[in-house]
């Protein structure tokens, strides 16, 4: 499943302590993480230069995510509408990322669901 807001600018909020720069998940490391438009936007990079952006949202049963754990969903941005295949390496990393985040769910309280982000005018504008 895909988040479709690749051009959304992150807010100025600092990288959450649950995702410090350099933290690894599935062979990719966190380069930057910040709240953006109600979600957590996480830039990930592998040693070979491959990179992707993960979007962490509150769990939403209406939108199947690449990875889900408890109250969190992780989507991979790939400019699709939900029908674009996810790069396998990115998907495996997203699955590892949601596992890393699992114990810190409480620190990520207040995230929007992907459906809320797409339905809310104030969340659909880049902040």
C-alpha positions in Angstrom: 0.0 0.0 0.0 1.2 3.5 -0.7 1.2 7.0 0.7 0.7 9.5 -2.1 2.2 12.7 -0.6 5.8 12.5 -1.6 6.2 16.2 -2.0 4.9 17.0 1.5 7.4 19.1 3.4 8.2 18.0 6.9 7.3 20.4 9.7 10.0 21.9 11.9 9.3 19.5 14.7 12.5 17.6 15.7 13.2 14.0 14.9 11.3 11.9 17.5 13.5 10.2 20.0 12.0 6.9 19.0 13.6 7.3 15.5 17.1 8.7 15.9 19.2 9.3 12.9 21.2 6.2 12.1 18.7 3.7 13.6 18.5 0.7 11.3 15.5 -1.2 10.1 15.8 -3.9 7.5 19.1 -2.8 6.1 18.1 0.9 5.9 19.0 3.6 8.3 16.9 6.6 9.4 18.2 9.8 7.7 15.5 12.1 8.9 12.2 11.8 10.7 9.7 14.5 11.5 5.9 14.9 11.9 4.4 16.1 8.7 0.7 16.6 7.9 -0.5 14.5 10.9 1.9 11.6 10.3 5.5 10.8 10.8 7.6 11.1 7.6 10.8 9.0 7.8 13.5 9.2 5.2 15.4 5.9 5.0 18.7 5.1 3.2 20.7 1.9 2.6 24.5 1.7 2.3 24.2 1.1 -1.4 22.4 4.5 -1.9 18.9 3.0 -2.3 16.4 5.2 -0.4 12.7 5.6 0.3 10.3 7.5 2.5 8.1 5.7 5.0 4.9 7.3 6.3 3.9 6.2 9.8 0.2 6.8 10.6 -2.3 5.7 13.2 -3.8 2.3 12.3 -6.7 2.5 9.8 -8.5 -0.7 9.0 -9.9 0.9 5.8 -6.4 1.3 4.2 -4.2 -1.7 4.1 -0.6 -0.7 5.0 2.7 -2.3 4.0 3.2 -3.0 7.8 1.0 -2.8 10.8 1.7 -3.2 14.5 -0.8 -2.4 17.2 -1.9 1.2 16.7 0.5 2.0 13.9 0.5 1.6 10.1 3.6 2.1 7.8 3.2 3.0 4.2 5.9 3.4 1.5 5.7 6.5 -0.6 6.0 5.6 -4.3 3.7 8.1 -6.0 1.0 5.5 -6.5 -2.7 5.4 -5.6 -2.5 2.1 -3.7 -2.1 -0.1 -6.7 1.6 0.6 -7.4 3.7 -2.4 -6.4 6.0 -1.6 -3.5 9.8 -2.2 -3.9 10.4 -5.5 -2.0 13.4 -4.1 -0.1 11.5 -1.0 0.9 8.6 -3.1 2.1 10.8 -5.4 4.2 12.4 -2.4 5.7 9.0 -0.9 6.5 8.0 -4.1 8.2 11.2 -3.9 10.3 10.5 -0.2 11.0 7.0 -0.9 12.5 8.6 -3.6 14.7 11.1 -1.1 16.0 8.4 1.4 16.7 6.1 -1.0 18.4 7.4 -0.5 22.0 7.2 3.3 21.5 3.6 3.5 20.3 2.6 5.8 23.2 5.3 8.4 22.2 3.6 8.5 18.8 0.1 9.2 20.1 -1.9 11.7 18.1 -0.9 10.6 14.6 -3.7 10.8 12.0 -4.8 7.8 9.9 -4.1 7.9 6.2 -7.8 8.3 5.5 -7.9 11.4 7.9 -4.9 12.9 6.2 -6.5 12.6 2.8 -9.9 13.9 4.0 -8.8 16.9 6.0 -8.0 20.1 4.2 -5.6 21.3 6.9 -3.7 18.0 6.7 -3.5 17.9 2.9 -1.7 21.2 2.7 2.1 21.0 3.2 2.9 22.6 6.5 
